[in-house]
Each structure stands twice: as C-alpha cells, then as structure tokens.
C-alpha cells in the first residue's frame, strides 16, 4: 500500500467506514441481526421479514421478541455465551417472531459476545437465518430413510405398520394412523380394484408423540369408510389428498370417529394416501399435523406417496407370508395324529405351539405287546415346504414302525429315505430354475415297554428326552446323538435303554424349548411335579415357556409310564413237540375264563393260538414261549428261536394245509412279526368288543 493510501486511513475515516458497514448490514442484510445488552434486551435489530431496522423489537427481551419452542433452553444458551465468551455456531431452534401469526419455523442461530477493548462484556450479537425450507428438506430425507430402515424387516403386518408410524412421528407428522383391509391382516387376498365402502378396515398402528393427550385404544378397531370423506375418495380413485381441517369441516359429521380424533389431538391438516399395489388397495395412511405445526403443503406429497408405496409392498409381502404360514399350519395340523384313548400302561399329553416353524411333529404309535413308540421331530424352516417334508418323514416313520425294528434301525432307514428326498430336491425340475435350499431335520424315536419297564431311545440330531422320576428329579437321558436326518456324514445311530419306574414322566421336546442345549428353567420347574394330571402338567410347561419359543413354534410330548398288572399277563414256556398246540389251547381257555372274556373272543383266541403254535412247531426252533397280554386289546405272542419269516399263503381248494396264517389274519384285527437277537415273535391283536368283558379292565387314565 502506498504512503498516501495509508495516510487516508485515519481513525476518523476508519470509524466512518465501520458505521457505514453497520448501516448497510442492518439495512440490507438478509440475515436477522440482533444486538443484545447484558440483560439480553434488544438494542438494535433487523428481522427476517424486512431489511430495515426493527424498532418494534428494541428494548424487548429476546425471548419476548421471539416466540420460541423452548425459551428456557434459548435463554440458557445466551447466558452461557455471555458468561464464557465462547461463540455458538449454527444451532437450529424452532420459533417465530412473537407478532407473527404463522407457524413456528426452523431458525439457524449463531451467538457471539461483544467485548470492549479491555475485554469486558458489552453484550451479544445474535444472527438468525430462516432455514425452514432447507430443514424441511432435510427432515423429509431423514424421514424417508427411517421408513426404509423401519419398514420391510418384518413379515408381520402389524409390525410393518408400526414401523411406518414410528418413522414419520414426530419427524413428518404429529399423528399417524395406518389402516389395513381386514382380509389382508388375516392373510387373504384383498378385493381387486378400488375399495368398496362395505369392505372393513382394521387400524394396525396409531402413533402420537404425547401419550397423555393422544388417542388411546384405537389399535385393532374395525371400521368401514363413510362416503364423501377424504379417506373414501382416496380409496376409490387411488389418489392422495391434502385437506385442511377446522371446526366447520363438513365431512367430519359423516365420520364421527375421525372427528373425535381431530378434537382430541387438535389436528388441523390431513394428508391421506392409499396403500396400493398393482391397482389394489391394501389400506390407508392418514398423517395429521396438530396445534403449533405447519400445515402440509404440496411438496410434502412425494414423501407420503413414496413411503406409502414402500409400506404397501412390505404389507403385501407380510400378507403372502401369513397366507403361506396359515396353509402350512393347516397342513401340519391335518398331518398330526388325532387324540385317542391311552392304554393302561401309558398316558400321554402333547402340545403343538403355533409359530414360524411349521415342521414340528409328534406321534404315539401303538406297538405289539402293549408297547408304544414315542416320536418327536422337527424340519427346519417355515411354510408349506417344511410341512410337506414333515408329512413325508412322519409317513415313513409309521411305515417303519409297522415292522417293529429297534429305534436305531428305524432312524437309519428314515435317514436313507431323507437322503433320497434331499437328492430329489437338489436337482432343478425345470431348465434355468435354481435348486431348492438344503433340507435339515431332527428326530427322536423311543419305545416304551411297560412289561419290561424299559424305554429304548435313539436320536438323530435331536435333543435327548428328559426323564422325570416320581420324586420330581429331572435328568436328560444319556442317549448317543446320531447325525441329523439330512446329514451326509453317514455315521451310525446308537440306541440306549433305560429302566422306567411306574409314575415316571418322559418329556420329548423340539430344540426351541431348550436353553443352551439344556431344559429351560421354567420348563424344569413345571416338570418337577410329575404326579399331576398329565394334561395339566403339559399345560404348565407351556405356561412357563419363554416368549421366543412361542414365536418359533415348538412340539412337546409328555408320557407317564404305567405298568400292566401282573394278573393281566400270562406267560408259558412250552415244549417243542406236536402235542403242544393242544396243551396251549387248554392253557389259554383257562386263562381267558379267569379274565371273564366272552365265549366268542375266547374261541377265536384258542384257534389263533393253535395255528401259531402249530406253525412254530412245524417251521420254527426251540425255545417256544406263549404270552397273553390283556390291555385295551388282547395280545397273543408266540416266540420261537427261528428267524425264518412266515408268509400268508393262498391255498387252493384241494390243498390240505397252508391256511393257518390266513385264518389268523381273518380272526385278528392286527398281526405281525418282530425279530430279536434270540429269534422272532409272531403276534396278534384282537379288539375286545364293548360289553364282552364280564370284569372291568384295569383303570386307565385318559388325557386330561
């Protein structure tokens, strides 16, 4: 700078330039400038609404000059700057000039302390910039991001609607009401095209930031849309509506429910948008702004429409999942066994908890000799696919149980069938179609023998059953764990046999009822009272389950062991010679007379025993043993040392033999062969017609 220029910057000239700068700033600046004294009173100001000085603000406390949303917070901010000297930059507050009748706006405030040359505070300089439009754009972007985050992560219609309400309140709305067509909530297809006035809607979500003054008890309410309202018009022509609301709004008289809502919340602006997908209405979103909030404007519509489209897609996904789940659960229930009476030696109770897992199953399969097979399994996954696979596995178990192999053999054959099912699903059925997801399933198979008082168990990747002794001590049975049913390692299955005292309870679970691989504490506490009615005991276990187990779905099977009374079992060791059939007939006749069975049942039993003993003497090997068991059926068992399998022959008219097993099959309700390490047992079961037993059966305890 030249010497002449430096000489021009005299103190007087500098002061003049500073005064000119102040005049220009206070006269033409678009920023609101406020000079405050140490008592926070306005000394000089220019407002946002005009460029000239705002004389009407001078002398007023800043929190009196402006109507602020949080005046105490604003005053504390000013005092902190005045005391500390640390400036505050770009703090967003909500408010407006006290004399401005409009709604609050977003104001960007910066505050600096004014000091004299000695560092003593003279006051404050506060700048205020109206950033309402910018802030609204930021809030809209933030709200849309919240919608995309909150909505779509759940396959539950109510949770999806709650996610929308949580995303928009209070960012974009003071009150949000989401209504969904009732058929959609239930998983059914919505009515095609625009919504008819007769179609009911259910309020799936209602949200208001003030729980005390907001609506209460509106969720799950049902209503039909009154004609001539913004809601009915939006559902009819599939267009969103912006509506101003006041006490003289005519359509509120036709919609008393909305009128009460408006009165309770002070709503003055409504934005209603339909939830539509492919021209079908799934529901409505009603957004309200209440006292102190700016009314909705046209530039708010794009956000509402984008959010509604996202929610509609998520609601439809949840509806489709619910529909598939309902179908799968129905299939699952249809495939499970019907309740039937328990035998003398075993009483059972079961619980199938509905949930996301539709592949759980249980079974109680009567076997010969008063024995019972107890089965619990689970196919991982949800939907119809899991239910179908469950049905296939259950059918295979029933078919295998008919041959009465040991539990480990049942699971080995079941695993082979599962492998074939997995191979079928691994191959694409059509060109270009992806193979199906791998299957996974577990199963436990047990056989209870009330005469030997034992339980034989094998498991395929499934939790071991829990044994509860009559004194209430619960322990998991020590059963070697085999591979799950669709595993490819091919490891063998092992069986464990445990003694079972009368009155003991066996509890079979799916994995969701366990905690860390062990029985959950509430379940263990419920099982600690095994002497209760078995149905009540099962219910107590369900009552104590954690919420997550209920959500996933689970199966529970309880079985209380009994014993066949000694006077209902007769066993004879017989000689292996031709006179034995006659001897056996005499023994059986005497025993059946002692049991007071009617003459017809006794005669049929004598003939059955005669044919079975004759067959064992002619084609079998010693030792020879005959056993009768009277439970709900009459069981005849003939054991011999040969493992040769007998077959029913269809003898010709001229044949002198070959009709023995054919006669047996006609007289008995069921018959079969089971094999052991020391030979085979040929058994029959005869139904005991009601009223044919002169003496009562041993008292049985049915399901509670």
Order of alpha helices (4+ residues) and beta strands (2+ residues): alpha-alpha-beta-beta-alpha-beta-alpha-beta-beta-beta-alpha-alpha-beta-alpha-beta-beta-alpha-beta-alpha-beta-beta-alpha-beta-beta-beta-alpha-alpha-beta-beta-beta-beta-beta-beta-beta-beta-beta-alpha-alpha-alpha-beta-beta-alpha-alpha-beta-beta-alpha-beta-beta
